[in-house]
Each structure stands twice: as structure tokens, then as C-alpha cells.
Amino acid sequence: MVAGVDGESLSEAERRYLDDVLAKAPSTKSGAKWRNNVISASKADLDMIFDGERLTFCEGVPRRDQDSFTAQMGRDVGRFTFIRQEAAHEHLC
């Protein structure tokens, strides 16, 4: 069971992405909020999250370093956005 959804309904890449990000999410305030939203998400909600992550981080978008995220978004949000980017590149792209 991943995020309240039967893990069998997710691809291996999607399970790995969630495992990776959920393990690191509580290290930031925005990550903890994201984690709570994902845990209560339906399969349709998770599909939208995965599609959004692919559009945001995979589809021809250049990879950014953590400092550029934190400079633009602040320490907490920037750090968690970097975590999501790295997990997306590793598991979803």
C-alpha cells in the first residue's frame, strides 16, 4: 500500500519515486505538507501529481541546482523542490 492506494496500481517507477520523496519529505515544512497530501490522495490524484512532476522536471526542462531553487523560492520550498526534481529525474523521466 503506497499513499493509501494499492501499490499494484502504480508502476514500479512511480512507487520508487514516492518511496524516495516520502522518505525525504519530512525534512522540510513544505515537504511535510506535500507528504500529508500524497498520503491521502486517490489514484487519480496521484496520476495528476506524477503528470505534473514529469511536466515540471522532465519534458525538456533543464535541471537546476539546489541553490537556484532556494534563491528563487526560499530555503524550505526550494530545498524540497530540488528533492522532487532529483527523484523525478531518477524515477519518472
C-alpha positions as CSV (number, residue, x, y, z in Angstrom):
1,M,0.0,0.0,0.0
2,V,1.5,3.3,-1.1
3,A,-0.1,6.6,0.0
4,G,-3.4,4.9,0.7
5,V,-3.5,3.4,-2.8
6,D,-2.9,-0.2,-3.7
7,G,0.7,-0.3,-4.7
8,E,0.0,-2.7,-7.5
9,S,-1.9,0.0,-9.3
10,L,1.3,2.1,-9.6
11,S,4.2,1.5,-11.9
12,E,7.5,0.4,-10.4
13,A,8.9,3.9,-11.3
14,E,6.0,5.6,-9.5
15,R,6.5,3.5,-6.4
16,R,10.2,4.3,-6.3
17,Y,9.5,8.0,-6.8
18,L,7.1,8.1,-3.9
19,D,9.4,6.0,-1.7
20,D,12.3,8.3,-2.4
21,V,10.4,11.6,-1.9
22,L,8.3,10.5,1.0
23,A,11.4,9.4,2.9
24,K,12.9,12.9,2.5
25,A,9.7,15.0,2.7
26,P,9.5,15.5,6.4
27,S,12.9,17.3,6.4
28,T,11.2,20.4,5.2
29,K,7.9,22.1,6.2
30,S,6.7,22.2,2.6
31,G,7.7,18.5,2.3
32,A,5.7,17.5,5.3
33,K,2.6,19.3,3.8
34,W,3.2,17.5,0.4
35,R,3.6,14.2,2.2
36,N,0.2,14.6,4.0
37,N,-1.5,15.5,0.7
38,V,0.0,12.5,-1.1
39,I,-0.8,10.0,1.7
40,S,-4.5,10.9,1.5
41,A,-4.5,11.1,-2.4
42,S,-6.6,8.8,-4.6
43,K,-5.1,7.0,-7.6
44,A,-6.5,9.8,-9.9
45,D,-4.8,12.4,-7.6
46,L,-1.5,10.6,-7.8
47,D,-1.7,10.3,-11.5
48,M,-2.1,14.1,-11.7
49,I,0.9,14.5,-9.4
50,F,3.0,12.3,-11.5
51,D,2.0,14.0,-14.7
52,G,2.8,17.4,-13.1
53,E,6.2,16.2,-11.9
54,R,7.0,14.9,-15.4
55,L,6.0,18.2,-17.0
56,T,7.8,20.3,-14.4
57,F,11.0,18.3,-14.3
58,C,11.3,16.0,-17.3
59,E,9.9,17.4,-20.5
60,G,12.8,19.3,-21.9
61,V,13.2,21.3,-18.8
62,P,16.9,21.9,-17.8
63,R,18.0,20.6,-14.5
64,R,18.7,23.1,-11.8
65,D,20.9,23.0,-8.8
66,Q,19.6,23.4,-5.2
67,D,21.0,26.9,-4.8
68,S,19.0,28.2,-7.8
69,F,15.8,26.8,-6.3
70,T,16.4,28.2,-2.9
71,A,17.3,31.6,-4.3
72,Q,14.0,31.7,-6.2
73,M,11.7,30.0,-3.7
74,G,13.3,30.3,-0.3
75,R,15.1,27.7,1.7
76,D,12.3,25.4,2.7
77,V,10.3,25.3,-0.6
78,G,13.5,25.4,-2.8
79,R,15.1,22.6,-0.9
80,F,12.0,20.3,-1.3
81,T,11.5,21.3,-4.9
82,F,15.1,20.2,-5.5
83,I,14.4,16.8,-3.8
84,R,11.4,16.3,-6.0
85,Q,13.4,17.2,-9.1
86,E,16.1,14.8,-8.3
87,A,13.7,12.0,-7.6
88,A,11.7,12.7,-10.8
89,H,14.9,12.6,-12.9
90,E,15.9,9.3,-11.3
91,H,12.5,7.5,-11.4
92,L,9.9,9.3,-13.7
93,C,11.8,10.8,-16.6
